[in-house]
Amino acid sequence: MMNLGVGLGGLAGGLIATTDAPGTFTILFLVDAATFLVFLAALGFVPEPARAECGGAGAPGRYADVFRNRAFVAVLVLNFVFITAGMAQIESFSVYAKNEADVSEAGIGLL
């Protein structure tokens, strides 16, 4: 669901905002603020979850125990590398498309 939101957000932003009309950025920020208000209103309908009983049977865990797990640390490192590489491509592609390939803002939003 998050990927869908990121994709639709980029599409909407690319179709609404344009550097030729700076007022479109104000519209984009107002639409973004409205979505947060809708979320806040919907949050009032979420029921309060039941609280779990505290067992207290074992000693509390420590972060040192978690970071001793080599497989977990390997997944963390790979996740960091992939996210960093992916975000670098996302951030630099739109600049390249606009400045070098002469793609419009709406076209970048569609990509």
N, C-alpha and C positions, 0 to 999 in steps of 0.2 A: 504494500500500500504506500510505503514511503517513496519508492521509486516512481510510482504513478504521480504522487504529489510533486516531486521534484521535476518530472517531465512536463506536467501540465503547468506548473509555475513558470518554468522557462518559456514554454509556448505562450502563455498569457503575457508575460513580461516582454517578450520579443514582439508580440503583436500590438501591445498598448504603447510602450515607451519608444520614443524616437528622438534622436538628437536634434532634429530639425524643429521640433516643438517641445521646448523644455517643460511646458505645463503638463505634458503627458506623464512625466515622472511623478508629479504631484498626484495625478489620478491613480497611478500605480501604487503609491504609498497609501493612499486613502482606501483603495480596494484591499490592500494587505491588512490594514488596520481593521476593516470591516470583517475580514475572515477571522481575526482574533476575537472580535466581539461575538461572532456567531459561535465560535468554539467555547467561549466563556458561558454563553447562554446554554449550550448543550451540556456543559459540565454539571449544571445544576440537576440534570436528570439522571446522573450516574449514581447508582445506589452505593451506600457505604458497605464495604466488605466486612464479613465477620472476622473478628480477631482470633488468631490462633492461640492456643494455650501454650504457655512457656514451660517446656519440659525440664530444662536445667539438668539433664542427665549427664552430659559430657562437658568437657572444658571448652571454652570458646575458641574458635579457630583464629589463626594469625595469618597475616599476609605472607610471612616468611614460609609458611607451609605451602601456600599456593604457588609462590615463585620457585619452590624447589621442584615442582612438577615440570620436567623438561619439555614434555609434549605441549603443555599449556603455554609455556614461554615461547616455544617455537611458533605456535599459532598466533600469539600476540605480535611477534616480530614480523611474520609474514603479512598479517593484517595491516600493520603499520606501513610496510613497504608498498603493498598494493593500493591502499587508500591514498598514500602520498603520491604515487605515480598516477593514479586515476585522477585525482584532483588537479595535478599539474597539467594533464592533458585537457581537462575540462576548462580550466582557467585560460590556458594559452590558445586553445583552438578558436574561441570567439574573437580574440584580438587578431589572430592571423586571418580569419575569414573576413573580418571587416576591413583591415588595413591593406592586406595583400591581394585578396581575391575579390574585393569590392562587393561583398555580400551585404545586403541591407539588414537593418535591425530585425525586421520581420522575418527575413530569411534565416537569420541566426536563431531566432526563436523557434522556427520550424525544424531546424536541425537538432 
